[in-house]
Every structure is written in structure tokens, then in C-alpha cells.
Amino acid sequence: MVVIQRARPVHTSGIVRVCIDANWATYSDLHSKAYIEGVIKEFYNEKRVLDEIERTSKEWGGWFVALDDETVAGAAGGGMIDDEAAELYVIYLNPRRRNQGIGTKLLEAVTEQQKQLGAKKQWVSVTEGNQKAIPFYEAKGFQFQHKKTGYANAEGEDDNTVRYLRNI
């Protein structure tokens, strides 16, 4: 049985592993190897993840983990971007654990935290063409708002990010 809870330092390596595996599984057909390696190096290293577990704020609510017998099967986090708007910054699953309701449970945990902080709406950014994530978000009530230039594009890449919004 999968349990959702706030991450503790002991979950650091499991979060890193899930995020790295999910990045390769999700983006290998959408981004260059250099792009994926750069994102992993910046965001999904043990030092940064541990710091993000230990230091939370309104702007970063910390990591939530989906645990299956103490093994991290998924991880998510978000924060407030103004008094009534929140952002889901990250949600990744072990690629073998997709379509088991784990992502829904993680999204619910982050959303509940954000609602308690006063959020009335929730944003998420998704790589254009990410058909692992876009149908999930649309099924959860997120609606397309606009496109913008992708984060951390390598030289010569012109990837876009699509922004979605829902009321919560």
C-alpha cells in the first residue's frame, strides 16, 4: 500500500533516484541529452534535495513522497507564488509505477498544503509535447493558458513550456 507523507532526510536518495529515472523516461524524446543532464545536475542532486527537505517556506512547501514499503515510488513539491496562487513545481514517479494513482495522491497532498496557505488557483509548467504529463494535468482540471520559452534550453534548442492553471 502506498502512503503519502512529508519527506524526511532518509528519503533523499529515493527522491533523487525517482527524479533522475523519471527525467530520462519522460524527456529523452523531447530534449537533448545535455539538457537532461543539466537539469538533473542542478535540481536532482543529494545536497539540493536534502536542503529542500530541511528548509521549507511558503514559497517552497517541501517534498512529499509516495512510499511503498519505505521505498520512494514518487515525489512532488510546490509553493505559493503570491497570496492566492500556487505552483506545482515538481511531480515525478518511478517510471514503472505510472498509472497506479500515485501521481493523483501526490498532487492531492501538495494541493491540500497550498489550499491551507490560501491558494485559490494552482499553476503548473509542462514541456510542450510531454504526453506523459499533459493528459494527467488536463484530467485534473488544469487548462492551457499560454506557451513560453523553455527553462534551461541548451544553445540551439527552442523548446517551449506550456502553462496550465486550475482553480482549487
N, C-alpha and C positions, 0 to 999 in steps of 0.2 A: 504494500500500500504506500502510495506517495504522500508525503507530508510536506507542507509548505511552511517555512519559518524564516525568520531573520537569520542571515548568515552570521556565523561566528568564525573566529580566526582559523579554527580547524578545517573549515570548508574552503579555504583559499585555493589550494591546489586543485580541488574539484571544480571550482568556478573557472579557473584558468583553463583546465583541460576541456570543459564543455564549450567555453567560448572559442578556443582555438579550433576544436574539431568542427563546431558549427560554422565558423567563418569559412573554413576551407570547403565544407559541404555546400554552403549557401552561395558563396561568391566566386568559386573557381570558374564558373562560366560567365560571370558578369564583370569581373575586374582582373587586372594583371596580377601576376604572382608578386611583383614588387609592391603593389598597392596592399594586398592582403598581408604580406609580411610586415609592412609598415604599420598598419592598423593593429596587428597583433602585438608588435613590439611596443607600441605606445600605450595601448589600453589593457592588454591581457597578459601582463607580467605579474609575478607574485608580489612584488613590492607595492605596485599600484593597487592591486585588488585588496591586499591586506589593509592598506591605508584607507581604502574606500569602505571596508568593513568596519574599521575602528573609528573613522571620523565621518559622522553624518551631520546633516543640517537640513534646513527646509529646502535648500536648493539641490541637495543630494540625499535622498532618504535612506541610502544604504542598499545593500544587496539582499534580495530574498532568494532562497534556494528551494528547489524541489528535491527532497531526499527520498530515496528508495533504499531502505535498509542502510542508512547512513552514507550511501553513495549519492553524489550530486548528479541528478538527472537533468537539471535545468537551473537557470539563474536569470534574475531580472532586477532592474532598478530604475528609478526615476526621481524626479524632483519638481519643485514648484518653479515656474518661470515668471510669475507675477502673483498678485493676491488671489486671483481666481482661475489661473491657468497652470496646468501641469504638463510635464513632458515625460513620456516613457522613453528613456534613453537606451535601454538595452533589454533584450529578452532572447535568450538562446537555450536550445535544448540539445542534449546528446542526440545526434542525427538518427540514431536507432530508436529513439523514444518519441518521435513525432507522431501526431495523430492519436495520442492516448489521453488527451485532456489536460496534460501537464501545463502547456502554454496558457490555457484558459485560467487555470488555478493561479499561476504566477501573475498573470495580468490582473486578476481579481485582487490579489494581495497588494500589488503596487497601487491599484486604483483606490482601494479602501484607505490606504495610508494617505493618499493625496486628497481624497474627499474629507478626511479628518482635518487636513490642513487648510480646508476652504476651497478646494478646486471645484469648479463648475464645468470645466472643459479640459480635455486631455488631447495633447498633440503627440504625433509620432512621425519620424522621418524614416523613409524606406528607400533603398536603392531602386531606381526605376527598373522595371523588369523582374524584380525579385518575386517570383511566383510561389516561393515558399512562404513569404510573409504577407503579401498584399491580400490574397483571399482570406487569410486569417483575420487581418485587421478589418476588412470590409464586413466580414461575418459578425464582428464585434461592434459594428455600428460606426466605425470610422468612415469619414467621407473625404474624398480627394479635395484638396484646396488649391495647391499650386506646385510647380516644379521649381527647383533651384539647383545651382551648380553643386555637384557632389563634394563631400568633405574629403580632403586629402588626395585629390586627384594627382596622379603622377604626371610628369611632363608628357604632353601629347594625349592625355586622356581627357575626354569631355563628358564624363558620366554625370548623370543628373540624379538628384534625390527628389522624391515626391513626398509632399507633406500632407498628412491626414489629420483630421480633427473629429472629435466626438464630444457630445455633452455627457456629463457623468453625474 
